Amino acid sequence: MQSGDSHRKWIIISGAVLLIVLLVFVDINALIALLRAINWLELLGAAGVLLTGYLLLTVRLRYLLFNQPGWWETFYANSIGYMLHVTLFAPAMITRTPGSSPCPMRLSS
């Protein structure tokens, strides 16, 4: 079996397990009612403001790194850094800077 087939198999198994867990633990009727009550225009506006903020922070980070890393690489590292900051309470600047660095960083001992 090739590596790609193995990854595909685990993605399908993980998706099936996630679907079963959601069906067991989530009240579907409450979820449908919640989705009907959402103000989609406000949600779209909030997502736009968040994306704009991330883009501005990406510009700042590229400036701090002398515009050496690429735009998408910096945006990706910035987004991952903030995701880690929110989920793990890790300092965002520490988690995203090595990911957008143009050369491997070496820690001196």
Rosetta blueprint (number, residue, H / E / L):
1 M L
2 Q L
3 S H
4 G H
5 D H
6 S H
7 H H
8 R H
9 K H
10 W H
11 I H
12 I H
13 I H
14 S H
15 G H
16 A H
17 V H
18 L H
19 L H
20 I H
21 V H
22 L H
23 L H
24 V H
25 F H
26 V L
27 D L
28 I H
29 N H
30 A H
31 L H
32 I H
33 A H
34 L H
35 L H
36 R H
37 A H
38 I L
39 N L
40 W H
41 L H
42 E H
43 L H
44 L H
45 G H
46 A H
47 A H
48 G H
49 V H
50 L H
51 L H
52 T H
53 G H
54 Y H
55 L H
56 L H
57 L H
58 T H
59 V H
60 R H
61 L H
62 R H
63 Y H
64 L H
65 L L
66 F L
67 N L
68 Q L
69 P L
70 G L
71 W H
72 W H
73 E H
74 T H
75 F H
76 Y H
77 A H
78 N H
79 S H
80 I H
81 G H
82 Y H
83 M H
84 L H
85 H H
86 V H
87 T H
88 L H
89 F L
90 A L
91 P L
92 A H
93 M H
94 I H
95 T H
96 R H
97 T H
98 P H
99 G H
100 S H
101 S L
102 P L
103 C L
104 P L
105 M L
106 R L
107 L L
108 S L
109 S L
